[in-house]
Amino acid sequence: KGEGLKALEGRKWDAVVDTSGYVPRIVRASAELLAPHVQHYTFVSSISVYKELSRQGLDETAAVATVEDTATEDVEKHYGALKALCEQAAEAALPGRVFNVRPGLIVGPDDPS
């Protein structure tokens, strides 16, 4: 468990909104730590999780991107597949208590995208 997660220990919440999960290992660690102490976990994922993003009418049942090496942490190269693995990591830690949000671009002032 990383030093950054120590601040979460010994506390309880009604809900968590994870807005910054990019690497499944880290999402898994935080979700597992929080699982006994939270009722609901919202994971802000990405529309990039979809395997065929150009297909019209996608919904949550559409296939998601995959990566051969599931241990990779190369977010720049495998962004969508890693976000999909993050969703799966959260769900494994908190079965039935995860809501995945899959937005398009979320931008603000000074965002380079």
C-alpha positions in Angstrom: 0.0 0.0 0.0 1.4 3.4 -1.0 2.2 6.2 1.4 -0.5 8.3 -0.2 -3.2 5.9 0.8 -2.4 6.1 4.5 -4.6 9.2 4.8 -7.6 7.1 3.9 -7.1 4.5 6.7 -9.5 4.3 9.7 -12.2 6.5 8.2 -15.7 5.8 6.8 -17.6 7.4 3.9 -21.1 7.1 2.4 -19.6 7.4 -1.1 -16.3 7.9 -3.0 -15.8 9.6 -6.3 -12.5 8.5 -7.9 -11.6 11.1 -10.5 -8.0 10.2 -11.1 -7.6 6.5 -11.6 -5.4 5.6 -14.6 -3.4 2.6 -13.4 -5.3 -0.6 -12.3 -2.7 -1.4 -9.6 -3.4 1.9 -7.9 -7.2 1.8 -8.3 -7.1 -1.8 -6.9 -5.1 -0.7 -3.9 -7.4 2.3 -3.0 -10.6 0.4 -3.7 -9.5 -2.6 -1.6 -8.6 -0.2 1.2 -11.9 1.6 1.0 -14.1 -1.4 0.4 -15.0 -2.1 4.1 -15.5 1.6 4.8 -17.7 2.9 1.9 -21.1 2.1 0.6 -20.7 3.4 -3.0 -17.8 3.9 -5.3 -18.1 6.1 -8.4 -15.2 5.7 -10.9 -14.7 8.4 -13.5 -13.6 6.4 -16.5 -13.6 7.4 -20.1 -15.4 6.9 -23.4 -12.0 5.7 -24.5 -12.6 2.3 -22.8 -14.7 1.2 -25.8 -13.0 -1.1 -28.2 -14.8 0.3 -31.2 -15.3 4.0 -30.4 -16.3 4.9 -33.9 -19.4 2.6 -33.7 -22.7 4.4 -33.2 -25.1 3.6 -30.4 -22.5 2.4 -27.9 -23.8 1.6 -24.4 -22.3 0.0 -21.3 -22.7 -3.5 -22.8 -20.3 -2.7 -25.7 -16.9 -4.4 -25.8 -14.0 -2.6 -24.1 -10.4 -2.2 -25.2 -7.9 -4.7 -24.0 -4.1 -4.9 -23.7 -2.0 -8.0 -24.0 0.2 -7.1 -21.0 -2.2 -6.3 -18.2 0.7 -5.3 -16.0 1.6 -2.4 -18.2 1.4 1.1 -16.7 2.0 3.0 -20.0 -1.1 5.2 -19.8 -0.1 7.3 -22.9 0.0 4.2 -25.1 -2.9 2.1 -23.5 -5.1 4.8 -22.0 -8.5 3.2 -22.9 -7.5 -0.4 -22.0 -6.0 0.7 -18.7 -9.2 2.7 -17.8 -11.2 -0.5 -18.6 -8.9 -2.5 -16.3 -9.3 0.2 -13.6 -13.1 -0.2 -13.8 -12.7 -4.0 -13.4 -10.3 -3.5 -10.5 -12.8 -1.3 -8.7 -15.6 -3.7 -9.3 -13.6 -6.7 -8.0 -12.9 -4.8 -4.8 -16.5 -3.6 -4.3 -18.8 -6.0 -6.1 -22.1 -4.4 -7.0 -21.2 -1.0 -5.4 -19.4 0.6 -8.3 -20.8 3.1 -10.8 -18.6 3.7 -13.8 -19.0 7.1 -15.6 -17.6 7.1 -19.2 -17.5 10.7 -20.3 -15.8 12.2 -23.3 -13.4 15.0 -22.7 -13.6 16.8 -19.4 -11.7 20.0 -19.8 -11.2 23.3 -18.0 -9.1 26.4 -18.1 -5.6 25.9 -19.5 -6.4 22.3 -20.6 -4.1 21.5 -23.6 -6.5 19.1 -25.3 
